[in-house]
Amino acid sequence: MRRYYRFFTAGYFVVVLGLLPFQAMAQPNHDPVELAQNAGVIGEVRVEGTQRIEPDTVRSYLLLNTGDPFDASKIDGSLKSLFSTGLFADVSLRRQGDALVVNVVENPVINRIAFEGNDEVESSDLESEISLRPRVIYTRTKVQNDVKRILSIYRSSGRFATAVEPKVIQLPQNRIDLVFEINEGDLTEIRSIRFVGNREFSDGRLRGVIRTRETRWWRLLSSDDKYDPDRMTFDRELLRRFYLTDGFADFRVVSAVAELTPDRKDFFLTFTVDEGKRYQFGKVDIEARLRDLKKEDIAEILEFEQGDWYDIEEVNDAINDLTNKVGELGYAFVDVRPRINRNRKDKKIDVIFEINEGPRVFVERIDIVGNVRTQDKVIRREFRLVEGDAFNSAKLRRSRQRIQNLAFFESVGVKRQPGSAPDKTVLKVDVEEKSTGQLNFGAGFSTTNGILGDIGIIERNFLGKGQQVSLSLTIASLQSEIDFSFTEPFFLGREIRAGFDIFHVSKDLQDFSSFETEATGFGLRGGYKITEDLRQDWNYTFKVSKVSSVSTTASTLIQSAVGNSTTSLIGHSISYDKLDSAISPKSGYIIQMGNAIAGLGGSIGFIKNSVKSFKYFRIADQWVLKFGGRAGYIFGLGEDVAVLDRFFIGGDSLRGFESRGVGPRDIQTDDALGGEWMYTGTMQLSFPLGLPDEFGVGGRTFTDIGSSGKLSPTTSAVRDSGSLRMSAGFGLTWTSPFGPVGVDAAVPLIKEDFDITENIRFNFGSRF
């Protein structure tokens, strides 16, 4: 559109006005000043160029009507008003005699929108993002905005080389087809991630901390090696948390820069960091300012002391633990705040926990939104607060964590909102659900079971009730199993985890004990937490076992076990778990004791006792020391203990010896017969190998001890020393794209002549 404006000085304007003939004032003109020359009254408003739009509609946007004087400011305002509607590609106003002529060029109407060249993104996804639609007025501004939206979609998936060109196809009746021609280009990958300013930790170690990864061939199924500015912001926070948990209280990320190569194919990421000094805990104390609350009653809650490296996570955990402990002592309104004093000269941080009376605020209501499938009660029962309780920020944080631990939701947000009174608050829980079904296929190899494959179906939120249902099938050369399982996490409306299992297991033990066995049965189980760390579990199992395929040359003790037997067993265990992680612990400990009695029905009777305990120490970054062991004892009730119920050690439980390689053994056949008692112990140091963390390779060195013995009835045909065995070795673990791979090499240091040793143990498995 073209508009011509002429500007005159005031004196020149007067001269020209006197010289110009009247006809010159009637020529096409866009200038509102010239339109208002020889100001008079508008006798007619004439609209030209309309096709779909009614002339009266055009007149409705004008600021002048018939009978109004020609006013320069209103003419200018009318011009702007018409353009702002978005209905017109061009607008001009001119005076013709006493008529105001409005000439318009209408914007076309979109008949159809199409996308070409989009292989990676569905057309439906692009349509949902753009603002233009069929039968909508076309404007260049809207098209430009939609091009930006399309580019943002591709950039979020790592394609920064994408180009989008809109094409217009003219149709009759002022209609068009709009085509977005897309050249998706190649994925924009991350060629290198570099760190500047890091002295304490290597680049490789810090690459393992952040979420973004350098592009490698094995990351075919991952998007972490594609540039994402939001993920890079998250990486800054991950770096900050990492340093703050290792004593670097002054740490900051100075800058995080992403540089795109000129060919727009790769990114170079550079994080500039300032590590600062490393601090230790200085004075650690508690100031209790509540009546009758003594510091001595809660001091044991603190798990760190003066001289330990400063760890912000330990401080946060202490706040939660102190809040819960004081609440258990009967104080409903508690506010625990750490007072931190940083001594940069001595590199010490004093932490004083102030315990004050908190504001008297009560929970009026808990609102839950976003749960389409999951029932409200599944979320509410995870809350440590209920309507009417005194508000407690620590319990609120714990409630949010418990909801996240359900693994039913992509995100969980909990906000406080004002209630109906100043002393009341409303808690709003906003969740975003995710898929909770899972289909697993597996393949692998282990020294114990040989080549194996498995398939499993799991639904963790069955019918939205939080129940878990699973069916799994494992087929291996030495062991096969089918198992159906159902678990109700809140049995009878209480925090009791209960469920049942139906199973069938077959084992080929010809290479170890010259027999094969099958077991079919079911199990009932239930467990509950006594405290956050102390848990008690009960179970009942009934199974029918069969020993078959026994050679005539097998041990007489094994031949006597041929046939069927039934077991009715009640078991109990209690565990105290203070590990920092159930999957990959680096600190803390766990103690567990269990008892089982068989004989209340069935043909088998025994009492079985077991205990295990493990302790983990993080002695340096990625260096973890583990030691502990387990022990067990079984004795028959009025009969000898059957071969299927005895203890067998070796393999994973005592490296350097084959599975069932240690314990009583038949002199003639070398069959493993199992023992009535056993113990194993281990000391293991896990450490990095100096390779980049993204390789996922770690090393370990270990020493194992153990033994098993005592066999009833005693016979001279059995070798049973019960002596100590010991081995030492090293191992590697690789978290490969195809699953975890583990290799252990061990040498027996103390053994018996009849033991069966195994120097290399290999495990490989994957689920996908």
Order of alpha helices (4+ residues) and beta strands (2+ residues): alpha-alpha-beta-alpha-alpha-beta-beta-beta-alpha-alpha-beta-beta-beta-alpha-alpha-beta-beta-beta-alpha-beta-beta-beta-alpha-alpha-beta-beta-beta-beta-beta-beta-beta-alpha-beta-beta-alpha-beta-beta-beta-beta-beta-beta-beta-beta-beta-beta-beta
